[in-house]
Amino acid sequence: MSGVKQRERAASIPGETGGWKLEDAKARFSEVVKLAEQGVPQRVSVRGRDAVVILSAAAYARLVPAASGSLAALFSEGPFTRLDDFDAQIDRERALDRAPIEFER
């Protein structure tokens, strides 16, 4: 089989190119999963636009760092912990910008 015909055949089989229409992926979900397990990420499109990518569990584990600690620890270390003093800092900055108020006697 010539190289052109092999590429055309591969393009006609969604899993070999890693791209599926949603309805095809639903109908052949076992095949989608099997190909993803073999290390070929499977893209699923909805209305012609990529919607999701199905990966093997091993590929996903490589991409996502292992979670450590609790959810409470995650929130306590996050960027929003600095917001507690945000209002106080704004008030201090505003106070420095204003001239002192002088009252008549």
PyMOL commands that set and color helices and strands:
alter all, ss='L'
color gray80, all
select helices_A, chain A and resi 3-12+14-17+22-27+29-37+57-63+71-77+79-97
alter helices_A, ss='H'
color red, helices_A
select strands_A, chain A and resi 19-21+42-46+49-54
alter strands_A, ss='S'
color yellow, strands_A
deselect
rebuild
show_as cartoon
